[in-house]
Amino acid sequence: MGQITIYLDSKTEMKIKKAAKSSHLSVSKWMVNIIDEKIAAEWPLDIVNLAGSWKNDFPTIEEIRENPGQDYPREDL
């Protein structure tokens, strides 16, 4: 397992410690999670599962063209 030393201003350090504590993680594990998230080469599974989930929520192009609706007068520019 490798080690990396970084230098942080005290404000950032306190924010990291607070975030790690609220996540019930060590600072090291919290940082690993953030780094993994930022360098991920794939979409998170929750996002992947969204693909196609709204399949029947939108009208088809044919349905849109069947009922163009009312056009309103344009403003003169």
C-alpha positions as CSV (number, residue, x, y, z in Angstrom):
1,M,0.0,0.0,0.0
2,G,1.4,3.4,-1.0
3,Q,1.5,6.6,1.0
4,I,1.2,10.1,-0.3
5,T,2.0,13.3,1.7
6,I,0.0,16.4,0.9
7,Y,0.0,19.8,2.5
8,L,-3.4,21.4,3.3
9,D,-4.4,24.7,4.7
10,S,-6.0,24.3,8.1
11,K,-9.5,25.2,6.9
12,T,-9.4,22.4,4.3
13,E,-8.0,20.0,6.8
14,M,-10.9,20.7,9.2
15,K,-13.5,20.2,6.4
16,I,-12.0,16.9,5.5
17,K,-11.9,15.7,9.0
18,K,-15.5,16.7,9.6
19,A,-16.7,15.0,6.4
20,A,-14.8,11.8,7.2
21,K,-16.2,11.8,10.8
22,S,-19.8,12.3,9.6
23,S,-19.3,9.4,7.1
24,H,-18.0,7.2,9.9
25,L,-14.7,6.7,8.0
26,S,-11.1,7.4,8.7
27,V,-9.7,10.4,6.9
28,S,-7.6,8.0,4.8
29,K,-10.6,5.9,3.7
30,W,-12.6,9.0,3.0
31,M,-9.9,10.4,0.8
32,V,-9.6,7.0,-1.1
33,N,-13.4,7.2,-1.7
34,I,-13.1,10.7,-3.1
35,I,-10.2,9.9,-5.3
36,D,-11.9,6.7,-6.6
37,E,-15.0,8.7,-7.4
38,K,-12.9,11.4,-9.3
39,I,-10.9,8.9,-11.4
40,A,-13.6,6.4,-12.1
41,A,-13.6,5.3,-15.7
42,E,-17.3,4.1,-15.6
43,W,-20.6,5.7,-14.6
44,P,-21.9,4.8,-11.2
45,L,-24.4,1.9,-11.3
46,D,-27.3,4.2,-10.2
47,I,-26.7,6.4,-13.2
48,V,-26.3,3.4,-15.6
49,N,-29.7,2.0,-14.3
50,L,-31.4,5.3,-15.2
51,A,-30.7,4.8,-18.9
52,G,-34.0,4.0,-20.6
53,S,-36.0,4.2,-17.4
54,W,-38.1,7.1,-18.9
55,K,-38.8,5.2,-22.1
56,N,-42.6,5.7,-22.2
57,D,-42.6,9.2,-20.5
58,F,-42.1,11.2,-23.7
59,P,-44.2,11.3,-26.8
60,T,-42.8,10.0,-30.0
61,I,-41.9,12.4,-32.9
62,E,-45.0,11.1,-34.7
63,E,-47.3,12.0,-31.7
64,I,-45.7,15.5,-31.5
65,R,-46.3,16.1,-35.2
66,E,-50.0,14.9,-35.0
67,N,-50.9,17.7,-32.6
68,P,-48.7,20.7,-33.2
69,G,-50.8,22.8,-30.7
70,Q,-51.6,26.5,-31.1
71,D,-49.0,28.9,-32.4
72,Y,-48.9,32.3,-30.7
73,P,-48.2,35.6,-32.5
74,R,-44.5,36.6,-32.3
75,E,-43.2,39.9,-31.0
76,D,-41.9,42.4,-33.5
77,L,-38.2,42.9,-33.1
